[in-house]
Amino acid sequence: AGWCLQQALEKFLKAFLLAHGWKLRRMHDLATLLDDALCYEPSLEQYRAVCEKVTAFYFINRYPFVAPQDISENDVREPWDQAKPLVELLTRKTLNSSNG
């Protein structure tokens, strides 16, 4: 579930960035994507902590022998709840950018 959350946020951030003319780059670090997105929407800074936490889920899944695997439902539920407003904001701003 944590890995899926990371993948979803990555796609939402990339869609937002592409709608603003960003050139697609291969990366999975949500904080780096957030840095790029801040050029277009400074209010996204408030989501840095959740982006950093969710990025860790990607690395735990991708490199299981390097990172600990003891993730509970609550470890994912909290960032999931924190990410919902980010997804709503990115969706709204992406649609506005595409229409304008």
N, C-alpha and C positions, 0 to 999 in steps of 0.2 A: 504494500500500500504506500509506503514511503517513497519507493522508487517511482511508482505511478504518479504520485503527487509532484515529485521533482520533474518528471517528464511533462506533465501538464503545465506547470508554471513556466518551464523552459519554452514551450510552444506559445503560450500567451505572451511572454515577454518578446519572443522573436517576431510574432505577428504584429505586436505594437511597434516594434522597431522597424520592421519592413514597411509598415504603413507610413512611416515617417521618412522613408528613403534610405534607411540603413542598409549597408551591404552585408549580406548574410556571411557569417563566420561560423566555422565549426567549433563549438564550445558547449560545455554543459554547466559551467559555473554561473549560478544565478546572480551572485553578487557582481560579477563582471558584466553580465547582461544588464543588470540594474544600473551600473555605472554608466553604460551607454544610454540607457533610457532616461536617465536624469537630465540629459541635454535637452530633452523634449518635454519632460514633465517632472520638475523638481520635487513635487509632493510625494513621489514614489520613495523618497529616502526613508520614510517611516516604516517601510517594509524590509529594510536591510537585514534585520535580525532573523526574520522568518526565511528570507532567501538564503542566508548563510546556513541556517539549521537544515533546511530542506535539501540544499546541495549535498550535505553530508550523506543523505539517504542514497544518492546516486553512487557515491564512492563506496559506501558499505556494500551495495549490491554488485558493483562492478569489480571491486577488489576485496572479496570476502576474507582472504587470508591476511590482509593488512589491517582491516578495520574490524571492530567488535560487531558481533551479530545479535546481541541480546537487546533487540528493540521490541518494546511492548506496544500494544494498541494505543495506550495513552501517549507514548512518545510520538506517535503519528497524528493522533486526534488534535492535540493542541496546535501544531503548525497548520493542520488542515483548517481549523477554525480561524486562525490568524490570516490564512491565505485567501479566504473567501472574499473579503473586501478588496484585496489586491486584484483578484480575477475580475471582479465587477468593475473596478476602475479601469483596468487595462482594456476590457471589452468596450466600455463606453468611449474611452479615448481613441481606441483603434477604429471603431465605427465612425466617430466624429471626423477623424482624420481622413478616412476613406471617402466620406461623403462631402468633405469640404475641400 
